[in-house]
Amino acid sequence: MSRRKRPLVPEARKGLDALKAQVAHVADPAQAKFEVAEEIHVPLQPGYNGQLTSHDAGRIGGRLGGSMVKEMVRMAMEGMNKKL
């Protein structure tokens, strides 16, 4: 399976990074995964993390991605309610 490391719309990168930082409660989007890893007690370090299991890596990405999706759905529903 192919993994896409860039957004479908390249101009969306800045907004997605801001959303990532917002849901992780950090100022820098690059720190978001470390904050999430700390919250769920996964030993993520800057640099090489070969000791992490795929399960732990997935927990970090899933928690961060899931939070971003929940926030986007909330924002969309709020926007729909304003139109009514």
N, C-alpha and C positions, 0 to 999 in steps of 0.2 A: 504494500500500500504506500502510495506517495504521501509525503508530509509537506504541507505548505507552510513555509516560515514567513510568508509575507501576506498582507491582506489582499483580497481580491481587488479592492480599489486602493491603489497606493496612497492617494491623498487622505485616506482615513487613518493612516498610521498615527498621526499626532493625537487625534481624538481617542483612538483605542488605547494609546499609552496613558493619556490623562485618565481615562476610565479605569484602567488597571491600577493606577496609583490611588485613585479614589476608593475603590472597593477594598484595597489592601491597607488603607489608612496610612500611606506614606507619601512623601513629597516627590521622590524620584521613582519612576516606573521600573527602573532596573533593580531596585531594592524590594519590589513587591514579592517576588518569589522567595526571597530570604525571610521576609516577614511572615508569609504563609507557612513556610517550612518550620519556623520557630513556633508558631501557634499550634501546629500539629505534631511537634516534637520529632521532626525529621532532621538529621544532621547534615544539612546542606551547607557547603562551604564555597567561597569564591574559588574559581579555577576548576580543576579536575575533581569529579565526584564519582569515580569508578566504583566506589564502595556502596553506592546507593542501589537498591533493588529497583526493578522496573515498577513494582507495586508502589514504593515510596515516591518515586518520581511522578507517577500517575496521580497519586494523592495530591501532590503539590499543584500540578497542572489542572486537575479536575476541580479542586477547590477554588482556584483562581478563576478559571474559565467559567465555572458554574456561577460564581458570584457576579461575573461580568454579564452573563446572559440574564440573570435575574434582574440586575439593575437596568439593562436595556429594555427588558419587557416592562418593568415598572415605569420607565420614562415614556415608552410608547403608549401605555395605557393612560398615563397622565395627560399626554398630548391629545389623545382621542377624547378624553373627558372634557378637555378645554374647548374642543371644537363643538361639542354638543351644547 
